[in-house]
Amino acid sequence: MLKQFFSFSGRLNRLRFLGYDVIVTVFLLLLKTFIENVDNTVTAILLLILVIISAVSAFSICVRRLHDIELSGWFALLKLFPIITFILDLILIFKKGTDGPNEYGEDPLSTFYEV
């Protein structure tokens, strides 16, 4: 299952994107809470490493969802800008993916994925 959080190839449908995005967001919020309450520098550094790993995961999820709507994964860099992040997330949540295969892979709704 961890492979699904770190793969940059293939496509991701809306529902799976939303589920993965919620998991990563909740995990990041928990890490933020822990980091704010840590007095030990070593623990804080370890938590920051987990934040970086989670951010890479969130980026990969965004890239695969962009692939589903036939956009390059490079558009995920727009998430570096807060206002654009909100707009991009709305597009990724509500825009239907391409029916059938596209240049990024098979239709995620027509293939079975391991959970």
Secondary structure, DSSP 8 states (H G I E B T S, - for coil): -HHHHH--SS---HHHHHHHHHHHHHHHHHHHHHHHT---HHHHHHHHHHHHHHHHHHHHHHHHHHHHTT--GGGGGGGGSHHHHHHHHHHHHHS---SS-BTTBS-TTTS----
